[in-house]
């Protein structure tokens, strides 16, 4: 959620740290800060140093303006904060220091027992200057009398309950940065006589593509020339560098005004990637080697439970419908954030699927860990290779959407649903799906990139529609069966970037309450696929029109009762939801643009939610 960047080497660290923070701005934040181990010579010719810090409420550019002129050093850590404990202000911004300003800490996550530790430190005479949970870590480290920085951090962490990804700088140890992870990502970047650390590879790829991802309970010490990893108990671990799949250019705007627009426009190519090398025409199925699920095990599955949060949950809803339709296995989706708190019955015959763009979403990760503890088989449908959920799961499918920088998810949603289509086809062909139907779905999957490109040509039309709807204070989205998750996701997109209130309802539920809301000032967006429920959906439009409601339909043909219709290409019934959501991504984008919103940095939101 927040962003961490660190560097140690021979180069001046402040510009590198600021660059890294700028690459992490998409994650969402409200303040930023930097600490360096200052370099230089004293008047007597000896080494002088110590820690220097600068931090501020606001953007990274505000931090850059606040840096002193002589702010140089070759080791440093930096942070962008998304407020959890304490309001956004200068005092609560990271890094946090001890009273003597010998220790600097940046931290992602939440320390659950922070209140207890703050009380204890206060009783021992420590004056805390912020409202954060993180500050206690700096004081705990500073109060340790262990010989090494590593031991001091380990001793402090023994008092901590909760989640963390941390980086620590100490005035007495200018040759190193110590980092640790428990539930929040920490990645090392391996350079040439220089080392980096970050919470996201986006901050590293312009300097190195060789990375080491820490596991929970793991720490590392980075120096200019090397690194070592070990557990919080001190046992050495072996972590070999891996090569990041995407280069720095993948994280750039690429000629677009916003990342959201860039990522919507990339969807045809992204879908090509998730399909590449996976289709098996001979047997009318697909190859998903990463599942680690043989045919006998697949046939033994009696139920599929899909867990995700936000957009991933909506993708899981569509995925569950696909699995039921194609594989004839009972399937449903549930918010991961709710699942683990209701003491669920974990059935050995149920296949659990965790969905996450980042692979680090804390609620989903915690659900996976609970399921694994209870002996369940868990698959991941993940975008980021090597992420925490990908490592925890028994197998899974990478969706290959490429880096998604915008806070709101578009191309990863689409690729995730396509990946579920592949999984449903795979399970279906193992069970009772015919060769004919297998070939029909494969043909539909192959059509998707071209049809997405056709939809993108509708953007000028959708931009004009957005001007009409930007004045609305609230909007209703409706759909039946396959269309309902599309309505949910479209409603979420509009909320996230335009801040217009929106809600989604099954079209069949209109007469059970929501019709009371219908009036000219409350536009309705209706998902109307040309399938066996077409006439039922048209009847819902009749109900709205009879009450003077304004209707925008997303359909495969013009709808007489709608005021406006966005006509999208027809695919197979099971795959139509993939296409029907894309014009509504564009509608949300252009509505937000018309309202002057900060599209890539929507208020109160963050990209990778690594806290509860």
C-alpha positions in Angstrom: 0.0 0.0 0.0 2.6 2.5 1.1 5.9 2.7 -0.8 9.5 1.9 0.4 12.7 2.7 -1.5 16.3 2.3 -0.3 19.7 2.5 -1.9 23.3 1.9 -0.9 26.3 2.3 -3.2 28.6 5.0 -4.6 26.0 7.3 -6.2 24.3 10.2 -4.5 21.3 8.6 -3.0 18.7 11.4 -2.8 17.9 11.7 -6.5 17.7 7.9 -6.8 15.3 7.7 -3.9 13.1 10.4 -5.2 13.0 8.7 -8.6 12.0 5.5 -6.9 9.2 7.2 -4.9 7.9 8.8 -8.1 7.6 5.3 -9.6 5.6 4.2 -6.6 3.2 7.2 -6.6 0.5 5.1 -8.3 0.1 3.0 -5.1 -1.7 5.9 -3.3 -0.2 8.1 -0.5 -0.6 11.3 1.4 2.9 12.2 2.6 6.5 11.4 1.7 9.9 11.4 3.4 13.5 10.5 3.1 16.5 9.8 5.4 20.1 9.5 4.3 23.4 8.7 6.0 25.1 12.0 5.4 28.6 11.9 3.9 31.5 14.3 4.2 34.6 15.2 6.2 34.9 17.1 9.5 37.2 20.1 9.9 39.8 17.8 11.3 39.8 15.6 8.3 37.9 12.7 9.9 34.7 11.2 8.8 31.5 13.0 9.7 28.0 11.9 9.1 24.9 11.0 10.9 21.3 10.9 9.6 19.6 13.7 7.8 15.9 13.6 7.1 13.2 15.5 5.2 9.5 14.7 5.1 6.3 16.4 4.3 2.6 16.0 3.9 1.7 16.0 0.2 3.4 14.7 -3.0 6.9 13.6 -3.8 7.4 16.9 -5.7 6.7 18.7 -2.4 9.3 16.6 -0.7 11.8 17.4 -3.4 11.2 21.1 -2.9 11.8 20.7 0.8 15.2 19.0 0.5 18.1 21.1 1.8 20.8 22.1 -0.8 23.4 19.9 0.9 21.5 16.7 1.2 24.0 14.1 0.0 25.0 10.6 1.0 25.5 7.2 -0.5 22.9 5.3 1.7 19.3 6.2 2.3 15.7 5.1 2.7 12.5 6.8 1.6 8.8 6.3 1.9 5.4 7.3 0.7 2.7 7.0 3.4 -1.0 6.1 3.2 -2.4 7.1 6.6 -3.6 4.4 9.0 -2.5 5.7 12.4 -2.6 9.5 12.6 -3.8 12.1 10.1 -1.6 13.0 7.1 0.9 15.6 8.4 4.7 16.2 8.6 5.0 14.6 12.0 3.3 11.4 11.0 5.2 11.1 7.7 8.0 8.5 7.5 10.9 8.0 8.1 10.5 7.9 11.9 13.5 8.5 14.2 14.4 7.8 17.8 15.0 10.7 20.2 18.7 10.9 19.5 18.1 10.7 15.7 20.4 7.7 15.4 17.8 5.3 13.9 15.5 5.9 10.9 12.7 3.4 10.0 10.3 3.2 7.1 7.4 0.8 7.5 4.5 -0.6 5.5 1.8 -2.6 7.4 0.2 -2.2 10.8 1.6 -2.9 14.2 -1.4 -4.3 16.1 0.1 -3.8 19.6 1.3 -0.3 18.9 -0.9 1.3 21.6 0.5 -1.1 24.2 4.1 -0.4 23.2 3.5 3.4 23.1 2.2 3.3 26.7 5.2 1.2 27.8 7.7 3.4 26.1 6.0 6.5 27.6 6.2 5.0 31.1 9.9 4.5 30.5 10.4 8.2 29.7 10.3 8.1 25.9 8.6 11.1 24.3 6.7 10.1 21.1 6.3 12.9 18.6 3.9 11.2 16.1 0.6 9.4 16.3 1.9 6.5 14.2 2.4 2.9 15.1 5.8 2.9 13.3 7.6 5.3 15.6 7.7 2.7 18.3 10.0 0.6 16.1 12.6 3.3 15.9 12.7 3.6 19.7 12.8 -0.1 20.3 15.8 -0.5 17.9 17.6 2.5 19.5 17.1 1.1 23.0 18.7 -2.2 22.2 22.4 -2.7 23.3 23.1 -5.6 20.9 26.4 -5.4 19.0 25.1 -5.5 15.5 22.3 -3.6 13.7 20.8 -6.9 12.6 20.5 -8.1 16.2 19.0 -4.8 17.3 16.3 -5.0 14.7 15.6 -8.7 15.5 15.3 -7.8 19.2 12.8 -5.0 18.4 10.8 -7.3 16.1 10.2 -9.8 18.9 8.0 -7.2 20.6 6.0 -6.5 17.4 2.6 -8.1 16.6 1.2 -7.4 13.2 2.4 -6.9 9.6 5.5 -5.1 8.4 7.8 -4.4 5.6 10.6 -2.3 7.0 13.9 -0.7 6.1 16.3 0.6 8.8 19.2 3.0 8.7 21.5 3.6 11.7 24.0 6.4 12.2 26.5 3.9 13.7 26.3 1.5 10.8 26.8 3.6 7.6 27.7 0.6 5.5 24.3 -1.2 5.6 20.6 -1.1 5.5 18.6 -3.8 7.3 15.2 -4.8 6.0 12.5 -7.3 7.2 9.2 -8.6 6.0 6.1 -10.1 7.6 3.0 -9.7 5.5 4.1 -6.7 3.4 6.4 -6.9 0.3 10.1 -6.3 0.4 12.2 -6.7 -2.7 16.0 -6.4 -3.1 17.5 -5.1 -6.3 20.9 -6.5 -7.1 23.1 -3.9 -8.9 26.8 -3.6 -9.9 28.5 -2.6 -6.6 25.2 -1.0 -5.4 22.1 -2.4 -3.9 18.4 -1.3 -3.8 15.4 -2.2 -1.8 11.8 -1.5 -2.5 8.2 -2.6 -1.8 7.6 -2.9 -5.5 9.8 -3.8 -8.4 8.5 -0.7 -10.2 10.9 1.3 -8.2 13.9 -0.9 -9.2 13.5 -1.8 -12.9 15.2 1.4 -14.3 18.4 0.3 -12.5 18.3 -3.5 -12.3 16.1 -6.4 -13.3 17.8 -8.8 -10.9 15.7 -9.1 -7.7 15.3 -11.1 -4.6 11.9 -11.3 -3.0 11.8 -11.8 0.8 9.4 -14.3 2.4 7.5 -13.6 5.5 9.7 -14.0 8.6 12.8 -13.2 6.5 15.3 -10.3 6.8 18.2 -9.1 4.8 21.3 -6.9 5.1 22.3 -5.0 2.0 25.7 -3.4 1.5 27.1 -1.7 -1.5 28.9 -4.9 -2.7 26.7 -7.8 -1.4 23.6 -8.9 0.5 22.6 -11.7 2.8 19.3 -13.0 3.9 18.3 -14.7 7.1 15.3 -15.3 9.4 14.2 -13.1 12.2 15.7 -15.7 14.5 19.1 -15.4 12.7 19.3 -18.6 10.6 20.8 -18.0 7.2 18.5 -18.5 4.2 19.4 -19.0 0.5 17.7 -16.5 -1.9 18.9 -16.4 -5.5 18.1 -13.5 -7.7 15.4 -13.7 -10.4 15.0 -11.7 -13.5 12.0 -9.3 -13.6 9.9 -10.0 -16.6 9.2 -6.4 -17.7 11.6 -3.5 -18.4 11.3 0.0 -17.1 9.5 1.2 -20.2 6.5 -1.0 -19.2 5.9 1.3 -16.3 5.9 4.5 -18.4 2.9 6.3 -19.8 3.8 5.5 -23.4 2.3 8.6 -24.9 -1.0 8.4 -22.9 -2.2 11.2 -20.6 -2.9 8.7 -17.7 -2.0 5.2 -16.8 -5.7 4.3 -16.6 -6.1 5.2 -20.3 -2.9 3.4 -21.2 -4.0 0.2 -19.5 -7.5 0.3 -21.0 -5.9 0.6 -24.4 -3.4 -2.2 -23.8 -6.2 -4.8 -23.2 -6.1 -6.4 -26.7 -2.4 -7.1 -26.4 -2.8 -8.2 -22.8 -5.4 -10.8 -23.7 -3.1 -12.1 -26.4 -0.5 -12.7 -23.7 -2.8 -14.7 -21.4 -3.8 -16.9 -24.3 -0.3 -17.4 -25.8 1.0 -20.9 -25.8 -2.0 -22.3 -23.8 -4.5 -23.4 -26.4 -4.5 -27.1 -27.4 -6.5 -27.4 -30.6 -6.0 -31.1 -30.9 -8.0 -31.9 -27.8 -10.1 -28.7 -27.8 -8.7 -27.7 -24.4 -5.9 -25.6 -22.9 -2.5 -26.3 -21.2 -2.2 -24.8 -17.7 0.9 -26.5 -16.4 1.2 -24.3 -13.3 -2.0 -25.8 -11.8 -0.2 -28.8 -10.3 -3.6 -30.5 -10.6 -3.7 -33.8 -12.6 -6.8 -35.1 -14.3 -7.7 -37.5 -11.4 -7.5 -34.7 -8.8 -9.5 -32.4 -11.1 -12.3 -34.9 -11.4 -12.4 -35.3 -7.6 -13.2 -31.6 -7.1 -16.8 -31.3 -5.9 -16.9 -27.5 -5.5 -14.9 -24.4 -6.3 -14.7 -21.4 -4.0 -13.2 -18.2 -5.4 -11.8 -15.6 -3.0 -10.8 -12.0 -4.0 -11.3 -8.4 -3.0 -12.8 -5.5 -4.9 -12.2 -5.9 -8.7 -10.7 -9.4 -8.1 -13.9 -10.5 -6.3 -16.0 -9.3 -9.3 -13.7 -11.2 -11.7 -14.1 -14.3 -9.4 -17.9 -14.0 -9.7 -17.7 -14.2 -13.5 -15.2 -17.0 -13.2 -17.5 -19.0 -10.9 -20.3 -18.7 -13.5 -17.9 -19.9 -16.2 -16.9 -22.9 -14.1 -20.5 -23.8 -13.4 -21.5 -23.5 -17.0 -18.5 -25.2 -18.7 -17.4 -27.7 -16.1 -20.7 -28.2 -14.3 -19.0 -27.9 -10.9 -20.8 -25.9 -8.2 -18.8 -22.7 -7.8 -19.2 -19.3 -6.1 -17.2 -16.3 -5.2 -16.8 -14.6 -1.8 -14.9 -11.5 -0.6 -11.7 -12.8 0.9 -11.9 -10.1 3.6 -15.1 -11.7 4.9 -14.2 -15.4 4.4 -11.7 -16.0 7.1 -13.7 -14.2 9.8 -16.8 -16.3 9.5 -15.1 -19.6 10.6 -15.8 -21.3 7.3 -16.2 -25.0 6.9 -13.1 -26.1 4.8 -14.1 -29.1 2.7 -11.4 -31.4 1.4 -13.3 -31.8 -1.9 -13.4 -28.1 -2.5 -10.9 -26.4 -4.7 -10.1 -22.9 -3.4 -8.9 -20.1 -5.8 -7.4 -16.9 -4.6 -7.5 -13.9 -6.9 -5.2 -10.9 -6.7 -3.5 -8.5 -9.1 -0.5 -7.8 -6.9 -0.5 -11.3 -5.3 0.2 -9.4 -2.0 -3.4 -8.3 -1.0 -3.4 -8.9 2.7 -7.0 -10.2 3.1 -6.5 -12.7 0.3 -3.1 -13.8 1.5 -4.4 -14.3 5.1 -7.3 -16.4 3.7 -4.8 -18.5 1.7 -2.7 -19.0 4.8 -5.7 -20.0 6.9 -6.9 -22.5 4.2 -3.4 -24.0 3.9 -3.3 -24.4 7.7 -6.6 -26.4 7.5 -5.3 -28.6 4.7 -7.1 -27.2 1.7 -5.9 -27.2 -1.9 -5.5 -23.6 -3.0 -4.8 -22.2 -6.5 -3.8 -18.6 -7.3 -5.0 -16.5 -10.2 -2.3 -13.8 -10.0 -0.7 -11.2 -12.1 2.6 -10.6 -10.3 5.1 -13.5 -10.7 6.7 -14.6 -7.5 4.4 -12.7 -5.3 3.3 -13.9 -1.8 0.1 -15.6 -2.8 1.8 -17.2 -5.8 4.4 -18.7 -3.5 1.9 -19.8 -0.9 -0.6 -21.5 -3.3 -0.3 -25.1 -4.5 -0.4 -23.9 -8.1 -2.3 -21.5 -10.3 -2.5 -19.4 -13.4 -0.5 -16.2 -14.1 -2.7 -13.7 -16.0 0.2 -11.9 -17.8 -1.5 -8.6 -17.9 1.8 -6.8 -17.5 2.5 -4.0 -15.0 -0.7 -2.3 -13.9 0.2 1.0 -12.5 -3.1 2.9 -12.2 -4.8 2.4 -8.8 -8.0 1.2 -10.5 -7.7 -2.1 -12.2 -8.8 -2.5 -15.9 -6.6 -4.7 -18.0 -5.9 -7.1 -15.1 -9.6 -7.5 -14.5 -10.1 -8.4 -18.1 -7.1 -10.8 -18.2 -8.2 -12.4 -14.9 -11.7 -13.2 -16.4 -10.0 -14.6 -19.5 -7.8 -16.7 -17.2 -10.9 -18.0 -15.5 -12.3 -18.9 -19.0 -9.2 -21.0 -19.6 -9.5 -22.7 -16.2 -13.2 -23.4 -16.8 -12.5 -24.9 -20.2 -9.6 -27.0 -18.8 -11.9 -28.4 -16.0 -14.8 -28.8 -18.4 -12.8 -30.9 -20.9 -11.5 -33.1 -18.1 -15.1 -33.7 -17.1 -18.1 -33.6 -19.5 -17.6 -30.7 -21.9 -17.8 -31.9 -25.5 -15.1 -31.4 -28.1 -17.6 -29.3 -30.0 -18.2 -27.0 -27.1 -14.5 -26.9 -26.4 -13.8 -25.7 -29.9 -16.6 -23.2 -29.7 -15.0 -21.6 -26.5 -11.5 -21.7 -28.1 -12.8 -19.9 -31.2 -14.5 -17.3 -28.9 -11.3 -16.8 -26.9 -9.3 -16.2 -30.1 -11.8 -13.5 -31.2 -11.4 -11.5 -28.0 -8.3 -9.4 -28.9 -9.8 -8.2 -32.2 -13.2 -7.5 -30.6 -11.5 -5.5 -27.9 -9.8 -3.4 -30.6 -13.2 -2.8 -32.2 -14.6 -1.6 -28.8 -11.7 0.8 -28.5 -12.9 2.5 -31.7 -16.1 3.5 -29.8 -14.1 5.8 -27.5 -15.2 9.1 -29.2 -18.8 8.0 -28.8 -18.3 7.0 -25.2 -16.5 10.3 -24.4 -19.6 12.2 -25.6 -21.8 10.0 -23.5 -19.6 10.7 -20.5 -20.3 14.5 -20.9 -24.0 13.7 -20.5 -23.6 11.6 -17.4 -21.0 13.6 -15.6 -23.7 15.8 -14.1 -25.4 12.8 -12.3 -25.1 12.6 -8.6 -25.9 8.9 -8.5 -26.2 6.1 -11.0 -27.7 2.6 -11.0 -26.1 -0.3 -12.8 -28.1 -3.5 -13.5 -27.6 -6.9 -15.1 -28.9 -10.4 -14.9 -26.8 -13.5 -14.2 -23.7 -13.0 -16.4 -24.4 -9.3 -16.6 -24.6 -8.7 -12.8 -20.9 -9.0 -12.0 -20.2 -6.7 -15.0 -22.6 -4.2 -13.4 -20.9 -4.5 -10.1 -17.4 -3.8 -11.6 -18.7 -0.9 -13.8 -20.3 0.6 -10.7 -17.0 0.3 -8.8 -15.0 1.8 -11.6 -17.3 4.9 -11.7 -17.1 5.3 -7.9 -13.3 4.9 -7.8 -12.4 7.5 -10.4 -15.3 10.0 -10.7 -16.5 9.9 -7.0 -20.1 9.7 -8.3 -22.2 7.5 -6.1 -23.1 4.3 -7.9 -24.6 1.0 -7.0 -25.3 -2.3 -8.8 -28.3 -4.5 -8.5 -29.5 -7.7 -10.3 -32.0 -6.6 -12.9 -34.4 -9.2 -11.5 -34.4 -7.4 -8.1 -35.6 -4.0 -9.4 -39.2 -4.5 -8.4 -38.1 -5.6 -4.9 -37.0 -2.2 -3.8 -34.6 -0.3 -6.2 -37.5 0.9 -8.5 -38.2 3.5 -5.7 -35.0 5.3 -6.8 -35.9 5.6 -10.5 -36.3 9.2 -11.7 -35.0 11.3 -14.5 -32.0 12.5 -12.4 -30.9 8.9 -11.7 -29.5 7.3 -14.8 -29.5 3.5 -15.2 -26.8 1.6 -17.0 -28.2 -1.7 -18.2 -26.1 -4.7 -19.3 -28.2 -6.4 -22.0 -26.4 -9.3 -23.7 -28.1 -11.1 -26.6 -28.6 -14.4 -24.8 -31.5 -16.4 -23.5 -32.3 -13.7 -21.0 -32.6 -10.9 -23.6 -36.4 -10.5 -23.2 -36.2 -10.6 -19.4 -33.6 -7.8 -19.6 -35.8 -5.8 -22.0 -38.7 -6.1 -19.6 -36.5 -4.5 -16.9 -35.9 -1.6 -19.3 -39.7 -1.3 -19.7 -40.1 -1.0 -16.0 -37.5 1.8 -15.8 -38.8 3.7 -18.8 -42.4 3.6 -17.4 -41.1 5.6 -14.4 -39.3 8.2 -16.6 -35.9 6.8 -16.0 -32.9 7.5 -18.3 -31.3 4.4 -19.7 -27.8 3.7 -21.2 -27.7 0.1 -22.5 -24.6 -1.9 -23.2 -25.8 -4.5 -25.7 -25.2 -6.4 -28.9 -27.9 -4.5 -30.7 -29.7 -1.2 -30.3 -32.3 -1.2 -27.5 -35.5 0.5 -28.3 -36.3 1.4 -24.7 -32.8 2.8 -24.0 -32.0 6.5 -24.5 -28.5 5.5 -25.6 -27.0 2.2 -26.5 -23.3 1.2 -26.7 -23.3 -1.7 -29.2 -20.4 -4.2 -28.6 -19.4 -7.2 -30.7 -21.1 -10.6 -29.9 -18.9 -13.5 -28.7 -20.0 -16.8 -27.1 -22.6 -16.3 -24.3 -20.1 -17.5 -21.7 -17.4 -15.0 -22.8 -19.6 -11.9 -23.4 -19.0 -10.4 -19.9 -15.4 -10.0 -20.8 -16.3 -7.5 -23.6 -19.3 -5.8 -22.1 -17.3 -4.3 -19.2 -14.7 -2.6 -21.4 -16.9 0.3 -22.7 -17.9 1.0 -19.1 -14.2 1.3 -18.1 -14.0 4.0 -20.8 -17.2 5.6 -19.5 -15.8 5.8 -16.0 -12.5 7.2 -17.3 -14.1 10.0 -19.4 -16.7 10.9 -16.8 -13.8 11.4 -14.3 -11.9 13.4 -16.9 -14.9 15.6 -17.5 -15.1 16.2 -13.7 -11.4 17.1 -13.5 -10.5 14.2 -11.2 -6.9 13.0 -10.5 -7.5 9.7 -12.3 -4.3 7.8 -11.5 -4.4 8.9 -7.8 -8.1 8.6 -6.7 -8.6 10.0 -3.2 -8.4 7.6 -0.2 -7.4 4.6 -2.4 -4.2 2.7 -2.8 -3.1 0.1 -5.4 -1.9 -2.8 -3.3 -3.9 -3.2 -0.1 -1.4 -4.9 2.2 -3.2 -4.1 5.5 -6.6 -5.2 6.7 
